[in-house]
Amino acid sequence: MRRTRATTRTSKTFRSRANLLSGPAAATVLLTIGATITATAAPAPAAPAPAAASAAHDDFNGDGYPDAVISAPGGTVSAQKGAGYIAVLYGSANGLSTSRRATFSLSTPGIPGLAQTGDGFGRTTTSGDLDGDGYADLVVDMPGKDIGTTVDAGAAVVLWGSASGLQATGALLLQDSAPTTRGHFGLGLAAGRFHGSRTELALLTGKALQTYDFEAGAGGTRTFQATPMDWKWAEDFTPTGLTSGDYDNSGSDDVVLLGTFTDYETVNPVATFGAASYLRGGPDGLTYGRGLRGGPVGATGDINNDGYPDVVFGSPTDSDDQNEVLVDGGTVDVFLGGPGGLSGPDADQHFDQTTIGASGDDKIGDRFGGAITVADVNGDGYADAAIGAPGNDINNLTDPGTAWVVRGTANGLTPRGLVSYSQSTPSVPGDNENGDWFGGALRFIDANKDGKAELIASAPGEDTDDGAAWVFPGTSNGPVGSGSWSFNGGSLSAPVPDARFGDTLTP
């Protein structure tokens, strides 16, 4: 449970890279998130990408550099509290910079719909080249969107990539054909080649999973076909999100449903713990494989460098429902991929904050495993994992939060060489405060393509839920505090109060 915190706002200086890039901007775009956002510099157009090229899943302008997406689902847009917005920072040879950015919301011209209180635009996001034009596209969820009189039915919007980056023009609205109250359409999103050919979108609602196949048409139009899955999960399973990868190297991507399982005695809940469902891709699309002892948080990467992607799960809030308490400070499980797909039903590796060697005690409420990102940070061929514990206490402070980077090896993740990151890390701007929730979202990104991934870590609770994010430069030994910098909504001329900036970082 989140502890009550003071509502007095403090002003904090953010070290930004707004002036990192030299030379005039080639273009400007008008952003319309309420009255607080004016013109801002857009990246110079990249060379056109060939239509048949296979775009990186996060390169929206086709210039060869990954781009970063930061969500602020609590942001006030057009005077609507919690309508939300997302910000895109474009990668380059100089890395990320707040001067190479774009910002989108339901008040941006071209995006269908109107901003409403509690939409939560950006609560969940995913990216991939959905229309096959050589530019990655972005899918943005708004689980609190009301459809007519149906409350919290949810919806999603697709922003298309181009040589100039993401475009609002032609944005495509997705919603349930039969919206339901609190259906939370799009609460989980993942992109992949589930049939082994074109990139598709897997979209999760509170009670169903469906895939979307998109096709580019004449005049820049796009059409789609939605295919629901016949399989439905047990009532005791609560889905929370998706991750995807070709875990058996079959040529078709698979999907893992992240979530929790509640154990009952008669009608009374006894315990809730991490769980997952593994769905296999193939010529006929996704089909149910088996259940896993997974978790509500998960990320994919090849930890042991055997050519098969693996999944690292986080279970930050396993609980004893009978006594209404959390049972531990959170756990992390590793399931390895192989010729038969993901291992299971039990994990190949199981860690908590103590057994992985993390600083501090494994205390109830730490939420270890509350955020996970997986990628090779130093180019040795083994994917590494960053693990967040946003509820971790530091000294006498409550929930300032911490993240750790754990190295991959031929035997999986190793506690050796563990490195921690927080606002008390030397050279890192800012100070630990109660309820910051640093490590609430994490992402590895090699934005300058030098083979050394940077770490983006957010603290969505920073300054009483305004939120902020930090960029830790990549080195041959992994991300470091030296040269790190921070930014928030104000750095982007975007709404700040209660925005929960950094609530989500697109994988």
PALO-794394 format. One record per residue (C-alpha): x, y, z; residue number from 1. Coordinates in pm, 1 decimal. Each point is the difference from the previous one (the first is absolute). Example, Ala and Ser with C-alpha at 12.3 -4.5 7.8 and 13.67 -1.06 7.14 Angstrom:
residues 2
{east 1230.0; north -450.0; up 780.0; k 1}
{east 137.0; north 344.0; up -66.0; k 2}
***
This chain:
residues 507
{east 0.0; north 0.0; up 0.0; k 1}
{east 126.8; north 345.7; up -86.7; k 2}
{east 77.4; north 199.3; up 312.0; k 3}
{east -153.9; north 344.7; up 46.9; k 4}
{east 237.6; north 278.1; up -83.3; k 5}
{east 10.8; north 374.7; up 45.5; k 6}
{east -154.2; north 208.2; up -278.5; k 7}
{east 243.5; north 291.3; up 21.0; k 8}
{east 182.6; north 31.5; up -332.3; k 9}
{east 369.8; north 64.7; up -10.7; k 10}
{east 184.8; north 155.0; up -290.6; k 11}
{east 291.3; north -201.4; up -135.3; k 12}
{east 253.6; north 88.4; up -265.3; k 13}
{east 19.8; north -250.2; up -285.4; k 14}
{east 322.6; north -41.1; up -192.7; k 15}
{east -118.8; north -11.2; up -360.0; k 16}
{east 159.2; north -52.4; up -339.7; k 17}
{east -216.8; north 258.2; up -175.0; k 18}
{east 304.1; north 158.8; up -162.8; k 19}
{east 198.8; north -314.8; up -69.4; k 20}
{east -41.7; north 10.4; up -377.0; k 21}
{east 155.4; north 280.9; up -200.5; k 22}
{east -146.4; north 163.5; up -308.1; k 23}
{east -351.3; north 123.0; up -73.4; k 24}
{east -296.5; north -234.6; up 8.1; k 25}
{east -118.5; north -92.7; up -345.0; k 26}
{east -366.7; north 20.5; up 88.6; k 27}
{east -244.2; north 86.7; up 272.3; k 28}
{east -331.0; north -156.1; up 90.1; k 29}
{east -287.3; north 148.4; up 195.2; k 30}
{east -99.0; north -207.9; up 301.3; k 31}
{east -331.7; north 55.5; up 168.6; k 32}
{east -7.3; north -153.6; up 344.1; k 33}
{east -210.1; north 267.3; up 164.9; k 34}
{east 118.4; north 357.8; up 12.3; k 35}
{east 342.6; north -72.5; up 145.8; k 36}
{east 162.7; north -147.9; up -310.1; k 37}
{east 118.9; north 210.1; up -290.9; k 38}
{east 223.8; north -64.3; up -298.7; k 39}
{east 289.7; north -237.7; up 60.0; k 40}
{east 286.3; north -124.1; up -211.1; k 41}
{east -48.0; north -320.2; up -195.0; k 42}
{east 285.4; north -217.4; up -123.5; k 43}
{east 131.1; north 64.9; up -346.4; k 44}
{east -165.2; north -237.2; up -247.5; k 45}
{east 193.3; north -320.6; up -52.2; k 46}
{east 66.6; north -144.4; up -340.8; k 47}
{east -307.5; north -187.4; up -124.2; k 48}
{east 0.4; north -363.0; up 105.3; k 49}
{east -67.3; north -259.7; up -269.2; k 50}
{east -354.6; north -127.9; up 20.9; k 51}
{east 118.7; north -360.9; up 15.7; k 52}
{east 256.5; north 64.9; up 272.8; k 53}
{east -40.2; north -159.9; up 339.7; k 54}
{east -4.5; north 287.5; up 248.7; k 55}
{east 133.8; north -25.3; up 351.8; k 56}
{east -293.3; north -17.6; up 236.9; k 57}
{east 83.2; north 339.4; up 153.5; k 58}
{east 140.8; north 205.9; up -291.4; k 59}
{east -289.9; north 227.2; up -91.8; k 60}
{east 183.1; north 217.5; up -256.1; k 61}
{east 209.7; north -269.5; up -166.7; k 62}
{east 335.4; north 166.6; up 71.0; k 63}
{east 147.9; north -313.9; up 157.7; k 64}
{east -7.6; north 131.7; up 356.7; k 65}
{east -245.4; north -131.3; up 263.2; k 66}
{east -249.0; north 249.1; up 143.9; k 67}
{east -143.9; north 23.4; up 351.0; k 68}
{east -364.1; north 40.9; up 103.7; k 69}
{east -90.8; north 132.0; up 344.1; k 70}
{east -360.3; north -4.0; up 119.5; k 71}
{east -170.7; north 246.8; up 232.2; k 72}
{east -347.6; north -153.2; up 40.7; k 73}
{east -92.2; north 232.0; up 287.6; k 74}
{east 66.0; north 321.0; up -192.6; k 75}
{east -266.4; north 267.4; up -25.0; k 76}
{east -86.8; north 57.6; up -365.1; k 77}
{east -250.6; north 261.7; up -120.3; k 78}
{east -98.8; north 51.7; up 365.7; k 79}
{east -82.5; north -371.1; up 35.7; k 80}
{east 184.3; north -152.4; up 296.8; k 81}
{east 155.0; north -338.4; up -66.6; k 82}
{east -65.5; north 16.0; up -374.3; k 83}
{east 370.2; north -71.7; up -53.2; k 84}
{east 264.7; north 47.1; up -267.8; k 85}
{east 314.1; north -165.2; up -136.8; k 86}
{east 337.0; north 147.6; up -94.6; k 87}
{east 244.6; north -134.0; up -260.0; k 88}
{east 374.8; north 68.6; up 22.8; k 89}
{east 174.1; north -81.8; up -327.6; k 90}
{east 336.4; north -176.5; up 3.8; k 91}
{east 300.7; north 121.7; up -195.9; k 92}
{east 378.6; north -32.0; up -17.1; k 93}
{east 3.5; north 225.4; up 306.7; k 94}
{east -253.2; north -211.7; up 188.2; k 95}
{east -326.6; north 127.7; up 144.6; k 96}
{east -81.5; north 367.5; up 44.1; k 97}
{east -305.8; north 191.2; up 115.3; k 98}
{east 44.9; north 230.3; up -302.1; k 99}
{east -78.1; north -286.7; up -239.8; k 100}
{east -348.5; north -82.6; up 111.0; k 101}
{east -369.5; north -12.3; up -75.8; k 102}
{east -299.8; north -18.8; up 232.7; k 103}
{east -342.9; north -151.2; up -67.8; k 104}
{east -338.1; north -16.6; up 170.9; k 105}
{east -365.0; north -21.9; up -90.8; k 106}
{east 12.2; north 377.8; up -48.6; k 107}
{east 261.7; north -29.3; up -275.6; k 108}
{east -160.0; north 76.8; up -340.0; k 109}
{east -38.3; north -314.5; up -204.7; k 110}
{east -44.0; north -239.9; up 290.7; k 111}
{east -364.5; north -109.2; up 18.0; k 112}
{east -196.2; north 59.3; up 318.4; k 113}
{east -15.9; north 265.2; up 269.5; k 114}
{east 199.9; north 15.7; up 321.7; k 115}
{east -210.5; north -98.0; up 300.3; k 116}
{east 70.4; north -14.8; up 371.0; k 117}
{east 164.8; north -329.4; up 94.4; k 118}
{east 71.4; north -129.1; up -353.1; k 119}
{east 354.7; north -93.8; up 102.7; k 120}
{east 142.5; north 50.3; up -350.8; k 121}
{east 331.8; north -186.9; up -4.8; k 122}
{east -63.0; north -236.5; up 291.1; k 123}
{east 120.4; north -281.4; up -228.5; k 124}
{east 199.7; north 27.4; up -323.3; k 125}
{east 177.8; north -220.4; up -252.1; k 126}
{east 178.5; north 52.3; up -330.2; k 127}
{east 78.0; north -180.4; up -324.9; k 128}
{east -25.2; north 42.3; up -377.9; k 129}
{east -366.9; north -89.5; up -27.6; k 130}
{east -60.2; north 118.5; up -357.4; k 131}
{east 328.7; north -129.0; up -147.6; k 132}
{east 120.4; north 336.4; up -132.8; k 133}
{east 342.2; north -11.7; up 167.1; k 134}
{east -89.1; north 231.6; up 290.1; k 135}
{east -96.4; north -116.4; up 346.7; k 136}
{east -347.2; north 98.5; up 119.2; k 137}
{east -127.2; north 63.6; up 353.7; k 138}
{east -314.9; north -134.9; up 164.3; k 139}
{east -126.1; north 200.7; up 296.7; k 140}
{east -264.3; north -130.3; up 238.6; k 141}
{east -251.5; north 200.7; up 202.4; k 142}
{east -164.1; north -255.3; up 232.9; k 143}
{east -217.9; north 259.5; up 176.0; k 144}
{east -162.4; north 125.1; up -320.3; k 145}
{east -378.9; north 16.9; up 12.9; k 146}
{east -174.0; north -112.3; up -318.0; k 147}
{east -337.3; north 175.0; up -6.0; k 148}
{east -157.4; north -77.2; up 334.6; k 149}
{east 220.4; north -307.4; up 55.9; k 150}
{east 241.9; north 90.1; up 279.5; k 151}
{east 367.4; north -100.0; up -30.2; k 152}
{east -63.4; north -208.5; up -309.1; k 153}
{east 345.6; north 93.5; up -124.5; k 154}
{east 142.3; north 66.9; up -344.6; k 155}
{east 334.1; north 20.3; up -179.4; k 156}
{east 146.3; north 213.6; up -276.5; k 157}
{east 267.4; north -83.2; up -258.2; k 158}
{east 248.7; north 276.7; up -91.6; k 159}
{east 181.2; north -71.5; up -325.2; k 160}
{east 373.4; north 43.8; up -48.2; k 161}
{east 149.0; north 202.5; up -285.1; k 162}
{east 323.8; north 169.6; up -108.8; k 163}
{east -98.1; north 286.5; up 231.8; k 164}
{east -79.3; north -228.0; up 292.1; k 165}
{east -337.8; north -88.6; up 145.4; k 166}
{east -298.1; north 169.3; up -165.4; k 167}
{east -340.8; north 89.1; up 140.3; k 168}
{east -142.3; north 27.6; up -351.5; k 169}
{east -180.8; north -318.5; up -90.1; k 170}
{east 12.5; north -137.4; up 357.1; k 171}
{east -222.7; north -304.1; up 31.5; k 172}
{east -241.1; north -51.3; up 291.4; k 173}
{east -54.9; north -353.7; up 130.7; k 174}
{east -280.2; north -96.1; up 237.2; k 175}
{east -211.4; north -299.9; up 90.2; k 176}
{east -281.4; north -77.7; up -240.0; k 177}
{east -219.7; north -49.8; up 306.3; k 178}
{east 144.1; north 226.5; up 274.1; k 179}
{east -53.0; north -113.1; up 357.7; k 180}
{east 12.9; north 191.7; up 326.2; k 181}
{east 354.8; north -9.4; up 140.4; k 182}
{east 101.7; north -219.2; up -293.2; k 183}
{east 339.4; north 179.4; up -6.9; k 184}
{east 51.5; north -69.1; up -369.3; k 185}
{east 374.2; north -2.8; up -73.8; k 186}
{east 126.8; north -53.5; up 356.0; k 187}
{east 268.2; north -221.5; up -156.6; k 188}
{east 174.5; north 57.7; up -334.8; k 189}
{east 275.0; north -186.2; up -189.3; k 190}
{east 124.0; north -4.1; up -359.6; k 191}
{east 137.1; north -303.5; up -181.4; k 192}
{east -11.9; north -228.8; up -303.0; k 193}
{east -250.3; north -239.9; up 150.7; k 194}
{east -74.1; north -170.7; up -332.7; k 195}
{east 368.6; north 8.9; up -96.9; k 196}
{east -42.8; north 272.6; up -260.7; k 197}
{east -124.5; north 357.0; up 51.9; k 198}
{east 26.3; north 182.7; up 330.7; k 199}
{east -330.9; north -8.1; up 185.5; k 200}
{east -137.4; north 148.4; up 320.8; k 201}
{east -114.5; north -215.3; up 291.1; k 202}
{east -250.7; north 190.7; up 213.4; k 203}
{east -129.9; north -103.7; up 340.0; k 204}
{east -319.3; north 99.5; up 176.4; k 205}
{east -115.4; north -101.7; up 345.0; k 206}
{east -155.0; north -318.9; up -136.2; k 207}
{east 130.8; north -69.6; up -350.7; k 208}
{east 297.0; north 8.3; up -236.5; k 209}
{east -6.8; north 87.9; up -367.8; k 210}
{east 249.9; north 70.3; up -276.5; k 211}
{east -8.3; north 280.5; up -256.3; k 212}
{east 143.5; north -24.5; up -351.3; k 213}
{east 53.6; north 338.9; up -169.2; k 214}
{east 42.2; north 85.0; up -366.5; k 215}
{east 96.1; north 327.0; up -169.1; k 216}
{east -248.1; north 123.7; up -260.3; k 217}
{east -19.6; north 270.4; up -262.9; k 218}
{east 49.6; north 360.3; up 105.7; k 219}
{east 169.6; north -89.1; up 327.3; k 220}
{east -301.1; north -181.3; up 142.4; k 221}
{east 32.5; north -313.0; up 213.1; k 222}
{east -246.2; north -278.0; up 53.7; k 223}
{east -0.5; north -280.8; up 253.7; k 224}
{east -154.2; north -334.4; up 75.1; k 225}
{east -54.4; north -109.0; up 361.4; k 226}
{east 10.2; north -370.0; up 89.4; k 227}
{east -118.3; north -105.1; up 347.4; k 228}
{east 149.4; north -305.0; up 168.1; k 229}
{east -239.4; north -281.5; up 83.6; k 230}
{east 189.7; north -88.5; up 317.0; k 231}
{east -109.7; north 168.5; up 325.1; k 232}
{east 200.0; north -12.9; up 320.4; k 233}
{east -128.8; north -128.3; up 333.0; k 234}
{east -203.5; north 233.8; up 217.4; k 235}
{east 272.0; north -23.0; up 266.9; k 236}
{east 255.7; north 153.7; up -238.4; k 237}
{east 16.9; north 380.2; up -26.9; k 238}
{east 194.3; north 122.5; up -304.2; k 239}
{east 216.4; north 311.3; up 36.5; k 240}
{east 198.4; north 28.2; up -325.6; k 241}
{east 192.9; north -169.5; up -280.5; k 242}
{east 354.1; north -70.1; up -114.9; k 243}
{east 102.9; north -173.5; up -321.9; k 244}
{east 291.5; north -179.4; up -167.8; k 245}
{east 84.6; north -304.0; up -212.3; k 246}
{east 87.4; north -219.7; up 297.4; k 247}
{east 41.7; north -319.3; up -206.0; k 248}
{east 156.1; north 159.7; up -312.0; k 249}
{east -282.8; north -134.5; up -214.9; k 250}
{east -13.9; north 315.2; up -210.9; k 251}
{east -325.6; north 108.5; up 165.9; k 252}
{east -13.1; north 219.6; up 307.2; k 253}
{east -173.1; north -124.6; up 312.1; k 254}
{east -187.4; north 196.5; up 267.3; k 255}
{east 4.9; north -26.6; up 377.9; k 256}
{east -301.1; north 122.9; up 193.7; k 257}
{east 125.7; north 155.4; up 321.7; k 258}
{east -219.1; north -5.1; up 307.7; k 259}
{east -88.6; north -135.5; up 339.6; k 260}
{east -183.9; north -306.5; up 128.7; k 261}
{east -227.2; north 8.1; up 302.9; k 262}
{east -45.3; north -315.6; up 205.4; k 263}
{east -338.3; north -45.0; up 168.6; k 264}
{east -145.0; north -205.7; up 282.7; k 265}
{east -368.3; north -21.4; up -87.0; k 266}
{east -71.3; north 365.4; up -88.3; k 267}
{east 271.6; north 157.6; up 213.5; k 268}
{east 333.7; north 102.5; up -154.4; k 269}
{east 295.0; north -160.0; up 177.7; k 270}
{east 303.7; north 121.4; up -195.8; k 271}
{east 89.9; north 192.8; up -315.3; k 272}
{east 326.7; north -64.2; up -181.3; k 273}
{east 165.8; north 52.5; up -338.9; k 274}
{east -113.3; north -213.2; up -292.0; k 275}
{east 14.4; north 2.3; up -380.0; k 276}
{east -129.9; north -176.3; up -311.1; k 277}
{east 224.8; north -92.5; up -292.7; k 278}
{east -154.0; north 25.6; up -349.7; k 279}
{east 185.9; north -149.7; up -296.7; k 280}
{east 19.9; north 175.9; up -336.4; k 281}
{east -22.0; north -185.4; up -330.7; k 282}
{east -160.0; north -5.1; up -346.4; k 283}
{east -344.3; north 1.5; up 162.9; k 284}
{east 84.4; north 280.7; up 240.1; k 285}
{east 8.6; north -19.1; up 377.8; k 286}
{east -112.1; north -313.7; up 179.9; k 287}
{east 5.9; north -81.6; up 371.1; k 288}
{east 310.7; north -182.6; up 118.6; k 289}
{east 11.1; north -30.1; up 378.3; k 290}
{east -8.0; north 183.9; up 328.5; k 291}
{east 313.1; north 131.1; up 171.1; k 292}
{east 82.2; north 112.1; up 353.6; k 293}
{east 76.5; north 343.3; up -143.0; k 294}
{east -113.6; north 339.9; up 117.8; k 295}
{east -184.4; north 323.9; up -80.6; k 296}
{east 320.7; north 164.2; up -131.7; k 297}
{east 226.9; north -143.5; up -269.7; k 298}
{east 256.9; north 74.1; up -270.0; k 299}
{east 166.4; north -205.9; up -274.2; k 300}
{east 366.8; north -42.8; up -103.4; k 301}
{east 267.2; north -266.3; up -53.2; k 302}
{east 153.5; north -16.8; up 349.3; k 303}
{east 227.8; north -302.1; up -59.2; k 304}
{east 93.9; north 75.8; up -363.5; k 305}
{east -116.6; north -336.2; up -133.1; k 306}
{east -200.2; north 151.8; up -286.2; k 307}
{east -336.2; north -42.4; up 172.0; k 308}
{east -172.3; north 296.5; up 171.2; k 309}
{east -81.7; north -36.5; up 369.1; k 310}
{east -250.3; north 172.6; up 230.3; k 311}
{east 75.6; north 171.7; up 329.8; k 312}
{east -313.3; north 29.1; up 215.6; k 313}
{east -64.1; north 225.8; up 297.4; k 314}
{east -248.3; north -75.5; up 279.1; k 315}
{east 13.6; north 314.1; up 215.7; k 316}
{east -318.4; north -49.9; up 200.8; k 317}
{east -62.3; north -365.5; up 85.6; k 318}
{east -246.2; north 6.7; up 286.6; k 319}
{east -174.9; north -199.9; up 267.0; k 320}
{east -352.3; north 112.7; up -79.9; k 321}
{east -146.2; north -178.3; up 300.0; k 322}
{east 198.2; north 227.9; up 228.6; k 323}
{east 0.1; north 295.3; up -243.3; k 324}
{east 378.7; north 38.5; up 5.3; k 325}
{east 286.6; north -26.1; up -247.5; k 326}
{east 210.2; north -309.5; up 62.6; k 327}
{east 339.6; north 127.6; up -119.4; k 328}
{east 182.9; north 293.2; up -154.7; k 329}
{east -32.1; north -137.4; up -353.1; k 330}
{east 164.7; north -270.5; up -208.3; k 331}
{east 148.7; north -47.9; up -347.0; k 332}
{east -11.9; north -320.8; up -206.8; k 333}
{east 187.6; north -94.3; up -318.0; k 334}
{east -149.4; north -238.9; up -255.5; k 335}
{east 241.9; north -104.1; up -274.3; k 336}
{east -96.4; north -48.8; up -363.9; k 337}
{east 103.2; north -305.3; up -202.3; k 338}
{east -106.2; north -234.1; up -281.2; k 339}
{east -316.2; north -81.3; up 194.4; k 340}
{east -73.0; north 361.7; up 80.1; k 341}
{east 4.3; north 146.6; up 347.9; k 342}
{east 91.8; north -230.4; up 286.8; k 343}
{east -259.8; north -64.7; up 263.2; k 344}
{east -224.9; north -21.0; up 184.1; k 345}
{east 265.9; north 91.6; up 260.8; k 346}
{east 274.8; north 257.2; up -46.4; k 347}
{east 363.7; north -73.8; up -84.9; k 348}
{east 107.6; north 273.7; up 242.7; k 349}
{east -175.3; north 161.1; up 295.6; k 350}
{east 125.0; north 309.1; up 184.3; k 351}
{east -109.7; north 240.9; up 265.5; k 352}
{east 171.8; north 318.3; up 108.2; k 353}
{east 221.3; north -188.4; up 243.2; k 354}
{east 102.9; north -298.7; up -213.0; k 355}
{east 90.7; north 219.8; up -295.2; k 356}
{east 228.8; north 201.8; up 226.3; k 357}
{east -189.4; north 329.8; up -21.0; k 358}
{east 76.9; north 264.9; up 259.0; k 359}
{east -249.4; north 41.7; up 281.2; k 360}
{east -234.8; north -249.0; up 156.1; k 361}
{east -264.5; north -206.8; up -174.5; k 362}
{east -292.1; north 176.6; up 167.2; k 363}
{east -371.2; north -29.4; up -62.7; k 364}
{east -107.3; north 282.9; up -228.0; k 365}
{east 333.7; north 43.7; up -182.4; k 366}
{east -165.8; north -119.2; up -325.2; k 367}
{east 320.6; north -162.3; up -127.7; k 368}
{east -73.5; north -101.6; up -359.9; k 369}
{east -249.7; north 283.4; up -43.1; k 370}
{east 176.1; north 99.5; up -323.6; k 371}
{east 230.2; north -201.8; up -227.8; k 372}
{east 185.8; north 68.3; up -324.3; k 373}
{east 231.4; north -242.7; up -181.9; k 374}
{east 276.6; north 71.2; up -254.8; k 375}
{east 375.3; north -46.0; up -51.0; k 376}
{east 152.1; north 310.5; up 162.0; k 377}
{east 368.4; north -60.3; up -83.1; k 378}
{east 3.6; north -196.9; up -324.6; k 379}
{east 121.2; north -330.6; up 145.1; k 380}
{east -289.2; north -191.5; up -156.6; k 381}
{east -181.5; north -66.7; up 328.2; k 382}
{east -317.4; north 196.0; up 71.4; k 383}
{east 0.7; north 171.3; up 338.2; k 384}
{east -296.8; north 96.3; up 216.6; k 385}
{east -85.1; north 318.6; up 186.2; k 386}
{east -235.3; north -62.7; up 291.2; k 387}
{east -189.0; north 268.7; up 185.4; k 388}
{east -114.6; north 6.0; up 361.4; k 389}
{east -197.0; north 327.6; up 4.9; k 390}
{east -114.7; north -58.0; up 358.7; k 391}
{east 352.6; north -54.6; up 131.9; k 392}
{east 75.5; north 209.3; up 310.6; k 393}
{east 333.9; north 181.8; up 25.8; k 394}
{east 128.9; north 103.7; up 343.3; k 395}
{east -300.9; north 151.7; up 179.9; k 396}
{east -194.9; north 81.2; up -317.5; k 397}
{east -306.9; north -191.6; up -114.6; k 398}
{east -27.7; north -116.2; up -362.6; k 399}
{east 266.1; north 214.4; up -171.7; k 400}
{east 73.6; north -308.3; up -214.5; k 401}
{east 304.0; north -176.0; up -148.2; k 402}
{east 93.0; north -187.8; up -317.9; k 403}
{east 272.8; north -258.0; up -61.7; k 404}
{east 171.4; north -131.8; up -313.7; k 405}
{east 64.3; north -375.9; up 5.2; k 406}
{east 235.8; north -155.8; up -253.7; k 407}
{east -85.8; north -284.6; up -234.6; k 408}
{east 228.9; north -303.9; up -36.6; k 409}
{east -4.3; north -344.1; up -161.2; k 410}
{east -167.5; north -120.8; up 320.4; k 411}
{east -261.7; north 275.9; up 14.8; k 412}
{east -1.6; north 307.3; up 222.2; k 413}
{east 282.3; north 25.4; up 251.4; k 414}
{east 8.9; north 196.3; up 326.9; k 415}
{east 366.9; north 76.1; up -65.9; k 416}
{east 72.8; north 354.5; up -111.0; k 417}
{east -339.1; north 133.4; up 106.2; k 418}
{east -27.5; north 381.2; up -32.7; k 419}
{east -262.5; north 217.6; up 168.7; k 420}
{east -152.3; north 328.7; up -117.0; k 421}
{east -197.7; north 259.4; up 193.1; k 422}
{east -5.5; north 373.0; up 60.1; k 423}
{east 275.3; north -55.1; up 257.6; k 424}
{east 234.8; north -152.2; up -260.7; k 425}
{east 305.9; north 229.7; up -39.4; k 426}
{east -37.5; north 263.3; up -277.0; k 427}
{east -372.8; north -68.4; up -41.0; k 428}
{east -211.5; north 318.9; up 12.9; k 429}
{east -277.1; north 22.7; up 258.6; k 430}
{east -58.3; north -124.6; up 352.0; k 431}
{east -177.9; north -297.3; up 150.3; k 432}
{east -344.5; north 90.7; up 131.1; k 433}
{east -289.4; north -187.6; up 151.8; k 434}
{east -219.1; north -158.2; up -266.8; k 435}
{east 215.3; north 77.9; up -305.6; k 436}
{east -26.9; north -360.3; up -121.9; k 437}
{east 329.7; north 18.6; up -189.9; k 438}
{east 21.8; north -311.5; up -217.4; k 439}
{east -374.3; north 3.0; up -60.4; k 440}
{east 75.3; north -47.4; up -371.7; k 441}
{east 327.4; north -98.0; up -171.1; k 442}
{east 132.9; north -27.7; up -351.7; k 443}
{east 333.0; north -86.5; up -158.9; k 444}
{east 57.6; north 192.3; up -323.6; k 445}
{east 309.3; north 38.4; up -216.6; k 446}
{east -116.4; north 335.1; up -136.9; k 447}
{east 334.9; north 88.9; up -161.6; k 448}
{east 70.8; north -352.0; up -131.9; k 449}
{east 345.8; north -26.0; up 158.5; k 450}
{east -64.9; north -351.8; up 132.5; k 451}
{east -31.4; north 121.7; up 361.5; k 452}
{east -360.3; north 34.6; up 110.6; k 453}
{east -115.2; north 287.3; up 216.2; k 454}
{east -243.6; north -58.2; up 284.7; k 455}
{east -309.4; north 216.0; up 31.0; k 456}
{east -150.9; north -19.4; up 349.5; k 457}
{east -309.3; north 190.0; up 105.5; k 458}
{east -146.4; north 108.9; up 331.3; k 459}
{east -370.7; north 55.8; up -73.2; k 460}
{east -59.8; north 111.4; up 360.3; k 461}
{east 267.0; north 273.3; up -10.6; k 462}
{east -120.0; north 332.2; up 146.6; k 463}
{east -336.4; north -136.2; up 114.9; k 464}
{east -81.6; north -189.8; up -318.5; k 465}
{east 129.3; north 250.6; up -254.0; k 466}
{east 255.9; north -260.9; up -107.1; k 467}
{east 343.1; north 15.7; up -162.0; k 468}
{east 247.4; north -217.5; up -191.0; k 469}
{east 378.7; north -44.9; up 5.1; k 470}
{east 239.5; north -106.7; up -276.9; k 471}
{east 310.6; north -193.8; up 109.0; k 472}
{east 269.9; north -0.6; up -272.1; k 473}
{east 117.6; north -334.9; up -134.7; k 474}
{east 361.2; north -114.6; up 34.4; k 475}
{east 192.8; north -321.4; up -62.9; k 476}
{east -78.0; north -88.2; up 362.0; k 477}
{east -367.6; north 89.6; up -18.9; k 478}
{east -200.3; north 316.3; up 81.4; k 479}
{east 164.2; north 246.8; up 240.4; k 480}
{east -103.2; north 294.3; up 214.6; k 481}
{east 272.5; north 227.7; up -134.7; k 482}
{east -152.2; north 222.6; up -268.1; k 483}
{east -354.5; north -104.6; up 85.6; k 484}
{east -276.0; north 255.3; up -53.3; k 485}
{east -366.6; north 33.7; up 83.6; k 486}
{east -309.8; north 148.6; up -155.5; k 487}
{east -373.1; north 30.8; up 63.8; k 488}
{east -308.0; north 144.5; up -166.1; k 489}
{east 127.5; north 350.5; up 58.7; k 490}
{east 318.8; north -79.8; up -195.1; k 491}
{east -224.3; north -67.0; up -300.9; k 492}
{east -238.3; north 294.9; up 47.8; k 493}
{east -266.5; north -254.5; up 90.6; k 494}
{east -241.9; north -15.5; up 295.1; k 495}
{east 171.8; north -74.0; up 331.6; k 496}
{east -239.6; north -22.6; up 300.4; k 497}
{east -93.8; north -358.6; up 89.6; k 498}
{east 98.8; north -119.9; up -349.2; k 499}
{east 178.0; north -310.8; up 132.9; k 500}
{east 258.5; north 64.7; up -269.4; k 501}
{east 191.2; north -321.4; up -67.1; k 502}
{east -280.7; north -230.1; up 108.9; k 503}
{east 76.0; north -208.9; up -311.0; k 504}
{east 307.8; north -27.7; up -223.8; k 505}
{east -68.3; north -170.1; up -332.9; k 506}
{east 189.9; north -330.6; up -27.4; k 507}
***
